[in-house]
């Protein structure tokens, strides 16, 4: 099986650079990954975050697409709960027009922030927590494909004068809740194992395929498995670097909110954790793909086999931008 390597970029606020530089570093990384031969580059959406610095994927996607040549660029994902499907369709069809055959539209139902950010984003309307998501996803696909039913009040609306340019449509999930629905609607599927490795199972892809085929969508659905990955010259170095991202997840579970720690600070914090929190730290780390290039490649190949998936998206969060860039370089070289 030939594995396509892709990138899911959360635009982390690296401790090695000023916070304001985070979006620029995403652009720099995207250009490097384009040259390294990565297949896709997706950017995430977060609001009111001290760790992740991209609240508007469509803007960063458009800029990245303008400074890269071959790599597909898209959202991983747009948090559709907050937005009008019509406006999202307009934005992404415009990008598909400007950058033909290179734009992906991935959507998700998570808020990407707090309840307060959801209120601020909804503003004139009542914020909702996913109950309207199925209707939004259906309307979005109809706007993109030009297939709005005749009995819809939106049937006469056009997104662009020429309806031919279209982004690829993807739905994101982490534990299978959206898999069947994505297959039913005809969205490709991306599983975010980096969010919830304990509940991200290969059977989720099978559920998606079953519904895709039952709905008689043309062709075969695409599937991506998105993993947390830290690659370095040695396993010891990789595990040290990974501590930054691991501790952030543990701290969130403990209700703590602080900037990314250096790997050395994480080591010191680890020593002071209770045995139960140390065990949880170790458990989170075990859900990452961490190691030398050879180790990372071997684990990725095994995951691709287990999930019957030929595309792996990697999420790499580090304190240092250079460590992050080096991780992507080493991983690409191990597959070249």
Buried (B, 14 or more C-beta within 10 A) or exposed (E): EEBBBBBBBBBBBBBBBEEEBBBBBBBBBBBBBBBBBBBBBBBBBBBEBEBBBBBBBBEBBBBBBEEBEEBBBBBBBBBBBBBBBBEBBBBBBBBBBEBEEBBBBBBBBBBBBEEEBBEBBBEEEEBBEBEBBBEBBBBBBBBBBBEBEEEEEEEEBEBBEEBEBBBBBBBBBBBBEBBBBBBBBBBBBBBBBBBBBEEBBBEBBBBBBBBBEEEEBEEEBBBBBBBBBBBBEEBEBBBBBBBBBBBBBBBEEEEEEEEBBBBEBBEEBBEEBEEEBBEBBEEBBEBBBBBBBEBBBBBBBEBBEEBEBBBBBBBBBBBBBEBBBBBBBBBBEBBE
